[in-house]
Amino acid sequence: MTCAELVELVTAFLDGALDPETEERFVHHLSICEGCDIYVEQMRRTVAEVGQVGPEGLSGETRDRLLDAFRTFPRD
C-alpha cells in the first residue's frame, strides 16, 4: 500500500469499515511508515476533537483552514 492509498482509506479505517485484507495492508503500512503512522494519529485526534464541536462552533475561517490543511497534505 502506498501513502496515497492509505490517505484515501484513513476514514474507513477509523470507522472500522475496511475489509480484513485491506485493513491488514493498512496496518502493515503503518508499521513501516512513520509519516503515515503520525498522520493516522493526527486524524484520530482531529476526529475526537472536532466530534465535540457542533457545526455552529466553527467559524467560516476555521472551517476553510481545516479543509485547506487536508487538501494540501503531502502525498507520495
VMD Tcl script that draws the C-alpha trace (Angstrom):
set ca {
  {0.00 0.00 0.00}
  {1.28 3.46 -0.83}
  {0.98 6.52 1.37}
  {-1.58 7.99 -1.05}
  {-3.72 4.86 -0.83}
  {-3.56 4.99 2.96}
  {-4.69 8.62 3.00}
  {-7.68 7.70 0.83}
  {-8.65 4.90 3.24}
  {-8.00 6.53 6.61}
  {-11.63 7.43 7.29}
  {-12.83 3.92 6.52}
  {-10.05 2.53 8.74}
  {-11.00 4.76 11.65}
  {-14.66 3.76 11.18}
  {-13.72 0.06 11.17}
  {-15.15 -0.28 7.67}
  {-12.22 -1.84 5.79}
  {-12.39 -5.43 4.63}
  {-9.92 -7.69 6.51}
  {-7.37 -7.88 3.68}
  {-7.28 -4.12 3.15}
  {-7.09 -3.50 6.89}
  {-4.14 -5.87 7.13}
  {-2.34 -3.99 4.34}
  {-3.21 -0.66 6.01}
  {-1.86 -1.76 9.41}
  {1.27 -3.21 7.79}
  {1.94 0.10 6.04}
  {1.57 1.93 9.38}
  {4.14 -0.42 10.90}
  {6.74 0.56 8.30}
  {5.90 4.22 7.62}
  {6.40 6.66 10.47}
  {4.88 9.54 8.49}
  {1.61 7.71 7.91}
  {1.56 6.47 11.50}
  {1.78 10.09 12.65}
  {-0.88 11.12 10.12}
  {-3.35 8.50 11.33}
  {-2.78 9.54 14.95}
  {-3.39 13.16 13.99}
  {-6.60 12.12 12.24}
  {-7.73 10.20 15.34}
  {-7.15 13.31 17.47}
  {-8.86 15.56 14.94}
  {-11.94 13.31 14.79}
  {-12.09 13.18 18.58}
  {-11.79 16.96 18.94}
  {-13.98 18.03 16.04}
  {-16.57 15.47 17.06}
  {-17.10 17.54 20.19}
  {-17.76 20.74 18.22}
  {-21.16 21.41 16.71}
  {-21.38 22.97 13.25}
  {-22.12 26.33 14.82}
  {-18.86 26.07 16.79}
  {-16.59 26.52 13.75}
  {-16.14 29.88 12.13}
  {-16.04 30.01 8.35}
  {-12.34 30.84 8.53}
  {-11.60 27.83 10.76}
  {-13.58 25.51 8.50}
  {-11.75 26.80 5.43}
  {-8.35 26.41 7.11}
  {-9.15 22.82 8.10}
  {-10.28 21.96 4.59}
  {-7.17 23.56 3.13}
  {-4.92 21.62 5.51}
  {-6.44 18.32 4.37}
  {-6.22 19.27 0.69}
  {-2.53 20.11 0.93}
  {-1.41 17.05 2.91}
  {1.74 15.72 1.20}
  {1.21 12.61 -0.88}
  {3.79 10.36 -2.46}
}
mol new
graphics top color blue
foreach p $ca { graphics top sphere $p radius 0.5 }
foreach p [lrange $ca 0 end-1] q [lrange $ca 1 end] { graphics top cylinder $p $q radius 0.2 }
display resetview
